[in-house]
């Protein structure tokens, strides 16, 4: 989890809408971002895709942390984010909501303190809680059998 402070990211235009994003940790390689065709060249994820990735990744990390805190191993997690894009009243494209599904690699019965984990893990996800101030984010957690364990409506 990130501590208090600042994160610095620098983007350098490479060509048209393609940028190389560099982070303040030199160990992290540059990430190429781009807009989708026909505007861009599909050379990397778009800003909207990165936002969905950030929300899903943060929720997955928060769930993993909460599970391990209570002595659980969730198996390999699988995360899926759906970013809905629609037009606002001024006909401008906006992200209207995000749905994240977190799939555990184990059955619910194998998880100790599951109710407590599911009741609190979202509150510790800094990206999701920050994004929710402007964009509704719905979250669903399913176990390895596909049973729905948790669903929070878009907030």
C-alpha positions as CSV (number, residue, x, y, z in Angstrom):
1,X,0.0,0.0,0.0
2,X,1.2,3.5,-0.7
3,X,2.2,5.7,2.2
4,X,1.4,9.4,2.6
5,X,3.3,11.6,0.3
6,X,3.6,12.3,-3.4
7,X,3.9,10.1,-6.5
8,X,5.5,11.6,-9.6
9,X,4.8,10.5,-13.1
10,X,6.2,12.1,-16.2
11,X,4.8,11.5,-19.7
12,X,6.8,12.3,-22.8
13,X,5.0,12.4,-26.2
14,X,6.5,9.9,-28.6
15,X,4.2,10.4,-31.6
16,X,0.6,11.7,-32.0
17,X,-1.3,10.4,-29.0
18,X,1.3,7.9,-27.9
19,X,3.2,8.7,-24.7
20,X,5.9,7.1,-22.6
21,X,5.0,7.3,-18.9
22,X,7.9,7.1,-16.5
23,X,7.5,6.8,-12.8
24,X,9.5,8.1,-9.8
25,X,10.9,4.6,-9.1
26,X,13.7,3.9,-11.6
27,X,13.1,0.1,-11.3
28,X,9.7,0.4,-13.0
29,X,10.0,0.4,-16.8
30,X,8.3,3.0,-18.9
31,X,4.7,2.3,-19.9
32,X,3.5,3.2,-23.4
33,X,0.0,4.7,-23.5
34,X,-2.0,5.6,-26.5
35,X,-5.5,6.4,-27.7
36,X,-7.4,3.8,-29.6
37,X,-7.8,4.0,-33.4
38,X,-8.7,6.0,-35.4
39,X,-7.5,8.9,-33.1
40,X,-4.4,7.0,-31.9
41,X,-2.5,3.9,-32.9
42,X,-3.5,1.4,-30.2
43,X,0.2,1.2,-29.1
44,X,-0.8,0.9,-25.4
45,X,-3.6,1.2,-23.0
46,X,-5.7,4.3,-23.1
47,X,-6.2,6.7,-20.1
48,X,-9.7,5.2,-19.6
49,X,-8.3,1.7,-19.6
50,X,-5.6,2.7,-17.2
51,X,-8.2,4.2,-14.8
52,X,-10.2,0.9,-14.9
53,X,-6.9,-1.0,-14.3
54,X,-6.0,1.2,-11.4
55,X,-9.3,0.7,-9.7
56,X,-9.3,-3.1,-10.2
57,X,-5.7,-3.5,-9.2
58,X,-6.2,-1.4,-6.0
59,X,-9.3,-3.4,-5.0
60,X,-7.5,-6.7,-5.7
61,X,-4.5,-5.6,-3.6
62,X,-6.8,-4.5,-0.8
63,X,-8.7,-7.8,-0.8
64,X,-5.4,-9.8,-0.9
65,X,-4.1,-7.8,2.1
66,X,-7.3,-8.2,4.1
67,X,-7.3,-12.0,3.4
68,X,-3.7,-12.5,4.4
69,X,-4.2,-10.4,7.5
70,X,-6.6,-13.1,8.7
71,X,-4.3,-16.0,7.7
72,X,-6.0,-16.8,4.4
73,X,-4.5,-17.4,1.0
74,X,-7.0,-16.5,-1.7
75,X,-5.4,-18.5,-4.5
76,X,-4.7,-16.8,-7.7
77,X,-7.0,-13.8,-8.0
78,X,-8.6,-12.8,-11.2
79,X,-9.8,-9.3,-11.6
80,X,-12.1,-7.9,-14.3
81,X,-13.0,-4.2,-14.8
82,X,-15.7,-2.8,-17.1
83,X,-15.4,0.9,-17.8
84,X,-18.7,2.3,-19.2
85,X,-18.2,5.4,-21.4
86,X,-21.2,7.5,-22.4
87,X,-22.1,11.0,-23.3
88,X,-23.0,13.6,-20.8
89,X,-25.6,16.4,-21.2
90,X,-23.1,18.4,-23.3
91,X,-22.6,15.4,-25.5
92,X,-19.0,15.0,-24.2
93,X,-17.7,11.5,-23.7
94,X,-17.2,10.6,-20.0
95,X,-16.6,7.6,-17.9
96,X,-20.1,7.0,-16.4
97,X,-19.4,4.0,-14.2
98,X,-16.9,1.2,-13.4
99,X,-17.8,-2.4,-12.5
100,X,-15.0,-4.5,-10.9
101,X,-15.3,-8.2,-10.4
102,X,-12.8,-10.0,-8.1
103,X,-12.6,-13.7,-8.5
104,X,-11.0,-15.7,-5.7
105,X,-9.0,-18.8,-6.4
106,X,-10.6,-20.7,-3.5
107,X,-14.1,-21.5,-2.4
108,X,-15.8,-19.3,0.2
109,X,-15.8,-22.0,2.9
110,X,-12.0,-22.1,2.9
111,X,-11.7,-18.4,3.9
112,X,-11.6,-17.5,7.6
113,X,-13.4,-14.3,8.8
114,X,-14.8,-13.8,5.3
115,X,-17.7,-11.6,6.5
116,X,-15.2,-9.2,8.1
117,X,-12.9,-9.2,5.1
118,X,-15.8,-8.4,2.7
119,X,-17.2,-5.7,5.0
120,X,-14.0,-3.7,5.1
121,X,-11.6,-4.3,2.2
122,X,-13.2,-1.6,-0.1
123,X,-12.7,1.1,2.5
124,X,-8.9,0.6,2.4
125,X,-8.6,1.0,-1.4
126,X,-7.3,4.5,-1.9
127,X,-7.8,4.6,-5.7
128,X,-11.4,3.3,-5.6
129,X,-12.5,5.5,-2.8
130,X,-10.9,8.6,-4.5
131,X,-12.5,7.8,-7.9
132,X,-15.9,7.2,-6.2
133,X,-16.0,10.9,-5.4
134,X,-16.7,11.5,-9.1
135,X,-17.5,8.1,-10.8
136,X,-19.8,5.4,-9.5
137,X,-17.9,2.2,-8.9
138,X,-19.6,-1.2,-8.3
139,X,-17.8,-4.1,-6.8
140,X,-18.5,-7.9,-6.9
141,X,-16.5,-10.6,-5.2
142,X,-17.0,-14.3,-6.3
143,X,-15.4,-17.4,-5.1
144,X,-13.8,-20.1,-7.3
145,X,-17.2,-21.8,-7.9
146,X,-18.6,-18.5,-9.2
147,X,-20.8,-17.9,-6.1
148,X,-21.4,-14.3,-5.4
149,X,-20.0,-13.4,-2.0
150,X,-20.2,-9.6,-2.0
151,X,-21.8,-6.9,-4.1
152,X,-21.6,-3.2,-3.5
153,X,-23.7,-1.0,-5.7
154,X,-22.2,1.7,-7.7
155,X,-21.4,4.5,-5.3
